[in-house]
Amino acid sequence: MGRLITLSISAQIVVAAFSPYLQIIFRNKGYSHSLCGVLLALCQFAAIIIPLLISSISDKTGKTKSFLLLCSLVSLVTAIPFLLSNNIVVVVIASFILNGVFWSINPLCDGFINRALTHDTSRYGTIRAMGTLSYVCTLVLFAFIKFPNENSNSSILLAMIICILLFIIVLLTTKENSSSERKEKENQVFSISWFSKSFYIFMGIVALTRVGQAVVEKLLSSYMIEELNLGGYFLIFVALGALCEFFCMIFFSRLKRNKKITSWSMLLISAIGLTVRLLLYLIPSIYTFIIAQMLHGLTFGVLHVAATGYAADNVAPEHYDLAMTLYWSLATNLPEMLGAFAGGFVIEAFGYPMLFLSYSIFPLVACILCLTNKKHFK
């Protein structure tokens, strides 16, 4: 279990070196909010298509570790033109490739870890929480040592290179379950029958909440820097949310292990939390902003435990990689792509308050759907 925790930690360190800066990288190139929204949507589109393809092949071959290594190396190479080039064509191509392979790492790691735990989802929550803690520590460290410099794409690139190399080293020292432990794969790449109706309904509701979550994941960094004037210390507020995520993952994983809460209940709690969080952003106060950031524990942490737990409890082990990628690609990245694409235009035309207000509708509808579909998750 120690090796799996180390793998989760190193993977989330890589995420910390890239994810909070994506919108800022485009802004550093001088792009408008609307163009940023379009490019962010392109990045999310790549994070849908490429991980689905990679995880399908990984499921079929059983070589998850090899694909994790490949994705890491390709991310390392494509990050260079993505961050340093000013040619829009090069940026578009590099954006697509980098974000596609980079965001394949999370679902592949989820499948790798869940399979190694032989279906014990409560232990997964603890492992993922440790990864989240490393994400928090990395962000705090970056903020206080002022590296990388949020105004310099070359500085961000250096941080990415260091963190990806660290992940590769950890990955090479982590043993993968032998292929003999896996069931023989079907000849088909994907079959809708591999997953139940309730699985699709569950992920559909998750997807609805992720449209609202696009505000947090893709459009809030510039708000903190340009509207709240936080500068490089915006990472502290991102870290605050991730720290609350850590505690929520630990707490709710324990509740789930003791059978005191269900994945459905956690999904409902998360949807309510996201609705409240987006509405809190409407109040122009740093104190309410802090409270809203703390709700990240519910809006991502609890939802992630719910979604991965529900998948692991209801999906055959040989389809973990694909199930996790369906969650990340179609239930997370696709709605966040749509949210980021429209959000850039909303900000430019109406400002951030309208963005927060309009996007709170999506998790509110998700709450209603949770209640009306409760029978599917008993």
N, C-alpha and C positions, 0 to 999 in steps of 0.2 A: 504493500500500500504506500510505503514511503516513496518509491520510485514514481508511482502515479501522481502523488501530491507534487513532487518535484516537476513532473511534466506539466501539470496544470499551472503551477506557479510560473514556469518559464514561458508557457503559451500566453498567459495574461500579461506578462511583462512586455511581450511583443505587441500586444494589442494597445497597451498604454503608450507605446512609442509611436503609434500611428493613428488610432481611432480619434482621439480628441483634436487632432490637428488637421483632419481632412478638409473641412471647410476653410480653415485658416490657410492651408497650402494654396488653395485657389485664390483666396483674397490677396495673398502675398504676390500673386502673379498679376494683380490689378484687375481681376474679373469682377463684374457687377454681381449683385445678389441674384438676379434672374439667371445669369449665365452660370453662377455657382450652383443654383438649383438644378439646372439642366445637367451639369456635369456630375453632381451628386447622384442624380437619378440614373445616369449612365453607369456610375460606379455600383449602384445598387442592382442594376440590371445584370451586370457582370457577376455580382455576388449571388445571383439567382441561377443563371444558366450554367456557369462553369462548375460550381460546387455540385450541382445535380449530376452533371456528367461524370465528374471525378469520383463522387461517392458511389455511383452506380457501378463503375468499373472496379472500385475498391471492394464493394460488396461481393462482386462476382469473383474476384481473384483472391480476396482475403489478405491482401498485402497493404494494410492500412499504414503501417510504419513507412513503407517505401513511398507511398503517396504523400505522406506528411513531409518527408524529406524533400521530395520533388517540389512540392508547393513552397517550401521554405526557400529553396535555392532560386526558384523562378521569381519569387517575391523580392529576393535580394538583388537580382539582376535588373528587374524592371523598375524598381524604386528609383534608380539613378536617373533615367530619362524623365520619369514622372515628376520628380521634384525639381530637377535642374533645367529642363528644356522650357523655352518660351514659345516654341512652335506649337500652335494649337493642334495640328494634326498629330504630332508626336505625343502631345499630352493626352489626347483622346485615346489613341491606341494603347499607350502605356497605362492609362487609367483603367481601361477595360481589362487588360491582362492582369495587372497587379491586383486590382480589387477582386477579380475572379478567383485567383489562386490563393490570395491572402485570406479571404473569408471562407476558403475551403478548410483551413486549419482548425477552426473551432468545432465544426460538426465532426470532422474526422477524429479529433481528440476526444469528443464526447463518446463517439462510438467505440474508440479504442479503450477508454477507461471503463465504460459500462460493461463491455464484453469481458474485460479483465476481472471485474467484480462479480461476474456470474449472476447478473440480474439483481444485485443488492442495491437498490436505488437510494436507500437512506445513506449509505456510505458515499455514494457519488456526491450527494449534497455537501458533505463535509469536505471532500476533495476539491470540489468546485469553489467552495467558500474560501479555501486556502489560496486558490488562484486569484480570487477577488481581492484578498488581503494583499497579495503581492502587487496587484494592480494599484491599489490605494497607496502602498508604500512607494511605488515607482513614481506615481504622480506627485506625491509630496516631495520626494527627493528632487525631481525635475524642477518643481516650483522654487525650492529654496536654494539650489545650486545654480538656478537660472540656465539650465541646460536641459533640453535644447532651447535656443532662442526662438520664441514663437514668431518672430518677424523674419527669420532666416530659414529658407527651405533647405539650404545646405547643412545647417545645424540639425534640423529635423531628420535629414537623411542619415547623418552620422549616428544619431541615436537609434534609428531603425536598424542600421547595419550591425551595431554592437548587440542589440537585443535579439535579432534574428540569429546571429552566430551563436549566442548563448543557448537559444532554443535548439539549434541543430546539435550542439554538443550534448545537451541533455537527452535529446531524442536518440542519438546514437548509442547511448548507454542504457536505454530502457528496453527491456525484453518484451517482445510481442508474443501473445498467445499463439501456440503452434496451430497450423492449419488443420490438424487432425481433430482439434477441439471444436471446429466449426462444421455445421451441417453442409452437405453437398449443395452447391448453388444451383438454382434453376437456370435453364438456358436463356430465359428472357431477362432483359435488363430491368424491366419494371412491370409489375402487374398490380392493378388497382385492388385485387383481392388480397394482397399481402397485408392490407390494413383495414380495420373495421370501420363501419359507418360512424361510430362514436369518435374514433380517432380523427376522421376528417372534420366532423362538427367541432370538436375541441380545437383543432388547429385553425379552423375558420374563425372562431371567436378570438383566438390569440391574434390572428392576422388583423382583425378589426381594431384591436387595442394598439397594434404596432403602427397604425397610421398616425395616431396621436403621439406615440412615442417617437416618431420621426422628428418632432420638434426638439426633443431632448437629445437624441442621438446625432442628429445631422445639422441642426440649425441654431443651437443654443450657444456654441462657442463664440461666434461673432457677436451675439447679443451681449455676452459677458464682457468681451473686450471693447466693443464699440459703443454700447449703450450704458453699461455699468462701469466702464473704465477700470476694469480689474487688471488689465495687462497680463503678464505671465502668471499672476496669482489666480487666474481663472481655474488653473489646475487644482487648486486647493478645494474649490467648490465642486469640481468633478470628483475629486477624491472623497469629499464628504459624502456624496451620494453613494459612491462605491463602498465606503466603510459601513454605511447603513445596510447596504446590500449584503455585505459579509455577515453581519449579525442576524439579519433576517433569514439568510440561507441556513445558517446553523440552527436557529430557533425553529423554523418551519420544517426543516428536514427531521429534526427530533420529534416534532409533533406528528409528522407523517409516519415515522418509524414506530411510534407508539400508537398508531392508528387513531389519533385524536383529531385528524383533519384529512380531508380528501383533496385530490388534485383539483376537482371542481370548485371546492370552497376557496382554494388558493387563487384560482383564476378569477373568481368573483371579487375577492379582496383586492387583487391587483388592478382590476378594471375600475373599481371604486377609487382606489388610491390615485390612479392616473387622472381621472376626471377632476379630483380635488387639486392635484398638483398643477395641472394646466390653468385652472381657475385662479390659483394662488399667484401665478406669475402676472396676473392682471393688476395686482396691488403693488404700486411703485414703492416698495420698501425692501431694503436689504435683509431685514429680519424675516419677512414673509418669503423672500427668495431662498433663504437658508432652510426654512421649514419645507419649502417645496423640494429643494434638493435632497433633503433627508428622506422624502417619500420615495426616492429611488429604490430603497430597500423593498418596497412593495411593488413598484411599477416595473422593475426588472428582476430583482432577486427572487421574490416569491413566485413571480410568473415563470422564471426559468426553472426553478425547482418543480413547479407544477407540470410544465410542459415536458421536461426530460423524464420526470417520474412517471407521468401518464404514458409516455411512449415506451419506456422500459418495462412497464407493467403490462402493456397490451400488444407489444410487437415481438416477434420471434427474434432471438439473438442474431441470426444470420442477416437480419435486415436493419440492425441498429444504425449502421452508417447512413443508409438511405433515409430511415425515419428521422434521424437527427438533421439531415440535410433538408428534408421536406420542411422541418420546423424552422431551420435557419433561412432557407431560401424562399419558400413560398409563404410561410406564416410570419416571417420577420423581415427579410430583405425586400420582398416584393411590395408589401404595404409601405415600408419605409421609403422605397424608391418613389412610389406615387406621392407620398407625403412630402418628400424633399423636393420633388419636381414642382408641385403646385405651391409649396411653401415659399420658395424663392420669389415667385411672382406676387404672392400675398404680402410678403414683407415690403417689396418694392412699391406696391400700389397702395397698401393700407397700413403698413407698419406692424410691429410685433404684437400689440394688443389684440388686433383682429386675428392674427395667427393663433394666439393662445386660446381665444374665445371659440373660434370656429373649429379648431381641432379637438376641443374637449367633447364635442358631440360624439366622436367615434367611440371612445371608451364608455361613454354613457349608454350608447346603443348596445355595446358588448355586454354591459351589466344586464340589460333587459333580456338579451339572448341567452345569457347564462341561466337566468331564472326560468325562462320558458323551455329550456332544453335540459333541465336538471335530470329528468328521467333517463336520459341517455348515459349518464355517468354514475349510476348507482352500482 
